[in-house]
Amino acid sequence: MNKNLKTKNLLKTVILLFITVFSIAQNKNLKKVESDFEDLDFNQRIMDLQKINPKQLSDNDKGLFNYLYGQAYYKNSNGAKALPYFMKAKEIYKVQKNYDKVIGINLIIVEMKSLTDYKYEDYKDLIDEAVDYATKTNNISLLSETYKEIGNNLFDSDPLKAINYYQKAIDESKKIKDSLFMARANSNIGLVYTEKLHDYKLARKYNKLASAYYQKHKLNYNICLAYINDADILRKENKNDSALMMYQKADALKIKDNNTNTRILLYGFMADLYKEMKNYKKALEYTDKQKVYKSINDDNEQVRAIRDIDAKYQTKEHKSEIRWLQSAIKKGGAFIVFLIIVLILIILGYKNLSKKKKIVEQEKLIETQKLENALQEQEMHEIDKILEGQEKERVKMANDLHDNLGSLLTTLKLNFENLKQQQSQIIKDKDNLFDKTDMLIEEAYQKVRTIAHTKNAGVIANQGLLSAIQNIAKKISIPNKLKVEVIPFGLEERLENSLEIAIFRMIQELLTNAIKHADASEIIINLTQHDTSLNIIIEDNGRGFNPKNIDRKEGMGLTNIEKKVEQMGGVFTIDSLEKRGTSIIIDIPL
């Protein structure tokens, strides 16, 4: 009897151990799907999720399982199938009191509603709750997403206010260095300037900021949208051929996420453009392509799914959720009280802090002076290199003239003296002498051309514009004090020497301004070479200023730079607001 009991207990233990091991394996598989999610396509995501048995998962992982299923369908442009999974995940997270996830899913629901026939007022309460919760819990990522979503919903009704919210989203995301989010927000700002404010210069600025990041990280979906945005600007400028090229570049990209919606958008634009160009055969072709993708993505099905869930959401369940969220925020109140107490203690110690502040300001002044000295030393060093390079060029030219042209000209002189002495006589090889003289003249001419081209092969001390800018950025950067980052795109070939030197001088002057006047801790230099132009954007996070208040006599060197750019046939733009940093945009034709 005891033997049977022991056998049963042993069997139970083995079964329990097997279930535990299987459950751990399932959780590991789910975590792997989560970590690989962005690198997988739709089919692979679904296949990997289907291998997992949700019954064997922990309660928290069941929420993640449903959330990933929802994201897989949502990123495949199928909101109707995604929504039930999001709602299951939301219910699990509510039980787990994972407030961040609940609010995040609410924002996805907001985005779905904004793309259907709902009005902003229908879901504004969800956005207000998200802002309130993110602010009180200091969830910067959530607050950034919420501000961006508000900007999206103000896009048509109040474009300037939309830009303000996009900028607030960028400011928040800078705190956590979310570069991808900042690129997406910049793209949205560019779209507002294109579609609503018709300021194509600023639209291009923000599009380029976003596009540079997308190209660097090979994000095809975002690159595709950037091409579509650029084409939109070109169409508004009546440059239809260039716009068509942009659309074709977008169509050539392989897109992993949101492919269906993107193709619907792209083929609709291409059909419209072909109609404008009176190419009705092509217009019909792309209209048919758009219909194929529209048949895949049934918007009506998505609207019905949202309205079915919304019918429940608007009743007691919604009211209880509001109370639940308010309770969650109140729980965070204790933490806020603690912060207030700490703040009071800080105020009481203000006198000691003021002394420390003076010391910090003095140290900061010393650091600024060091930076200015470093810039001056760098400038003198570069000038010495340029002068040294120029001297080497002069010596090389003198040697070439002596070694190559000297002997040629001496021979020419002898030939002409021979012709002069014998001009009255009959010369048997007269034609040969003339031919030889002609060849010597041609060879001398070619030598002169070669030396002239060599002279313009260029310095900045033979290192090139990009290397020179990267060197100065590295030298003036100070850990935890000043970060100077150079982001190049293109620039595979050297520019003409005098142009490289002029651009280097301008960037050097603008760096000096950012350090000396803007009190910046971060400077980003974007260099983008196109087929026919060079775009330079220098951004800092300093105190900013009102460009209208620049003293034209002083101008921090900006006036001189502006005149120099105009002489080169370029465009110089200042985008700055007080306490919001400064962006200097320079477009130079090549």
Residue pairs with C-beta under 8 A, 6 or more apart in sequence:
19 56
22 56
23 56
23 57
23 58
26 52
26 53
26 56
26 57
26 61
27 57
27 58
27 61
29 48
29 51
29 52
30 52
30 57
30 61
30 64
30 65
30 68
32 48
33 40
33 45
33 48
33 49
33 52
33 68
34 64
34 68
36 48
37 45
37 68
37 71
40 48
41 256
42 72
42 75
42 76
42 256
42 257
45 68
45 72
46 72
49 65
49 68
49 69
49 72
52 65
54 62
54 65
54 66
57 65
59 92
59 95
59 96
60 92
60 96
60 98
62 92
63 89
63 92
63 93
63 96
63 98
63 101
64 89
65 89
66 85
66 86
66 88
66 89
66 92
67 85
67 86
67 89
67 101
67 105
69 82
69 85
70 82
70 83
70 84
70 85
70 86
70 89
70 108
71 82
72 82
73 79
73 81
73 82
73 85
74 82
74 86
74 108
75 257
75 258
76 257
76 258
76 259
76 260
77 258
77 259
77 260
77 261
77 296
77 297
78 260
78 297
78 302
79 112
79 115
79 302
79 305
79 306
80 298
80 301
80 302
80 304
80 305
83 109
83 112
83 302
83 305
83 306
83 309
84 305
84 309
86 105
86 108
86 109
87 105
87 309
89 101
89 105
90 101
90 102
90 105
90 106
93 101
93 102
93 105
94 102
94 321
94 324
97 328
99 133
99 137
99 325
99 328
100 137
100 139
100 142
102 325
103 129
103 130
103 133
103 134
103 142
103 325
104 142
104 145
106 126
106 129
106 130
107 126
107 127
107 130
107 142
107 145
107 146
107 149
109 123
109 126
109 306
110 123
110 126
110 127
110 149
111 149
111 152
112 302
112 306
113 122
113 123
113 306
114 120
114 123
114 149
114 152
114 153
116 299
116 302
116 303
116 306
117 303
118 306
120 153
120 157
125 322
127 146
127 149
127 150
127 153
129 322
129 325
130 142
130 146
131 143
131 146
131 147
131 150
132 329
133 139
133 142
133 325
133 328
133 329
134 140
134 142
134 143
134 146
135 143
136 329
136 332
136 333
136 336
137 329
137 332
140 172
140 173
140 175
140 176
141 173
141 176
141 178
143 172
144 169
144 170
144 172
144 173
144 176
144 178
144 181
144 185
145 169
145 181
147 165
147 166
147 168
147 169
147 172
148 165
148 166
148 169
148 181
148 184
148 185
148 188
150 162
150 165
151 162
151 163
151 164
151 165
151 166
151 169
151 185
151 188
152 162
152 188
154 161
154 162
154 165
155 162
155 188
155 191
155 192
155 195
155 196
156 196
159 192
159 196
159 197
160 197
162 188
162 192
163 189
163 192
163 193
166 185
166 186
166 188
166 189
166 192
167 185
167 189
167 580
169 181
169 185
170 181
170 182
170 185
170 186
173 181
173 182
173 185
174 182
174 541
179 213
180 213
180 217
180 219
182 213
183 209
183 210
183 213
183 214
183 222
184 210
184 222
186 206
186 207
186 209
186 210
187 206
187 207
187 210
187 222
187 225
187 226
187 229
189 206
190 202
190 203
190 204
190 205
190 206
190 207
190 210
190 229
191 203
191 229
191 232
193 199
193 200
193 202
193 203
193 206
194 200
194 203
194 229
194 232
194 233
194 236
195 232
198 236
200 233
200 236
200 237
201 571
201 573
201 585
202 573
202 575
203 229
203 233
204 230
204 233
205 537
205 573
205 575
205 583
205 585
207 226
207 229
207 230
207 233
208 526
208 528
208 535
208 537
209 526
209 537
210 222
210 226
211 223
211 226
211 230
212 487
212 489
212 526
212 528
213 219
214 222
214 223
214 226
215 223
215 489
216 487
216 489
220 253
220 254
220 255
220 256
221 255
221 256
221 257
221 258
221 259
221 262
223 250
223 253
224 250
224 253
224 255
224 262
224 266
225 250
225 262
227 246
227 247
227 249
227 250
227 253
228 246
228 247
228 250
228 265
228 266
228 269
230 246
231 242
231 243
231 244
231 246
231 247
231 250
231 269
231 273
232 243
232 269
234 240
234 242
234 243
234 246
235 243
235 273
235 276
240 273
240 276
240 277
243 273
244 270
244 273
244 277
247 266
247 269
247 270
247 273
250 266
251 266
251 270
255 262
260 293
260 296
260 297
261 297
263 289
263 290
263 293
264 290
264 293
264 294
264 297
267 286
267 287
267 289
267 290
267 293
268 286
268 290
270 282
270 286
271 283
271 284
271 286
271 287
271 290
272 283
274 280
274 282
274 283
274 286
275 283
346 353
367 478
367 481
368 515
368 516
371 476
371 478
371 482
371 515
371 516
372 512
372 515
372 516
374 475
374 476
375 472
375 476
375 508
375 511
375 512
375 515
378 471
378 472
378 475
378 476
378 508
379 508
382 460
382 461
382 468
382 472
382 504
385 459
385 460
385 461
386 459
386 460
386 461
386 501
388 461
389 459
389 461
389 462
390 459
393 454
393 455
396 454
397 451
397 454
397 455
400 447
400 450
400 451
400 454
401 451
404 447
405 444
405 447
405 448
408 440
408 443
408 444
408 447
409 444
411 440
412 437
412 440
412 441
412 444
415 433
415 436
415 437
415 440
416 437
418 433
419 433
419 437
427 433
456 496
456 497
457 497
458 464
458 494
458 495
458 496
458 497
458 500
459 497
459 500
459 501
460 467
460 468
460 497
460 500
460 501
460 504
461 468
463 471
464 494
464 500
465 491
465 494
465 495
465 500
465 503
465 504
466 486
466 488
466 491
466 527
468 500
468 504
469 486
469 504
469 507
469 525
469 527
470 486
472 507
472 508
472 511
473 484
473 485
473 486
473 511
473 523
473 525
474 484
476 482
476 484
476 511
476 515
477 483
477 484
481 521
482 515
482 520
482 521
482 522
482 523
483 521
483 522
483 523
484 511
484 523
484 524
484 525
485 522
485 523
485 524
485 525
486 525
486 527
487 524
487 525
487 526
487 527
488 527
488 528
489 526
489 527
489 528
489 529
490 527
490 528
490 529
490 530
491 527
491 529
492 529
494 500
495 503
495 534
495 590
499 568
499 588
502 564
502 568
503 534
503 536
503 588
506 536
506 561
506 564
506 565
506 586
507 525
507 536
507 538
509 557
509 560
509 561
510 538
510 557
510 561
510 584
511 523
511 538
512 557
513 556
513 557
513 558
514 520
514 523
514 538
514 540
514 542
514 582
515 523
517 542
517 556
518 540
518 542
518 543
518 544
518 545
518 581
518 582
519 542
519 543
520 540
520 541
520 542
520 581
521 541
521 542
522 540
522 541
523 538
523 539
523 540
524 537
524 538
524 539
524 540
525 536
525 537
525 538
526 535
526 536
526 537
526 538
526 539
527 534
527 535
527 536
528 534
528 535
528 536
528 537
529 535
529 590
532 589
532 590
533 587
533 588
533 589
533 590
534 587
534 588
534 590
535 585
535 586
535 587
536 584
536 585
536 586
536 587
536 588
537 583
537 584
537 585
537 586
538 583
538 584
539 581
539 582
539 583
539 584
540 581
540 582
541 581
542 581
542 582
543 578
543 579
543 581
544 576
544 577
544 578
544 579
544 580
544 581
544 582
545 576
545 578
545 582
546 576
546 577
546 578
547 574
547 576
550 556
550 558
550 559
552 559
558 574
558 584
561 572
562 572
565 571
565 572
565 586
565 588
566 572
568 588
568 589
569 588
569 589
570 586
570 587
570 588
570 589
571 585
571 586
571 587
572 584
572 585
572 586
573 584
573 585
573 586
574 582
574 583
574 584
574 585
575 582
575 583
575 584
575 585
576 582
576 583
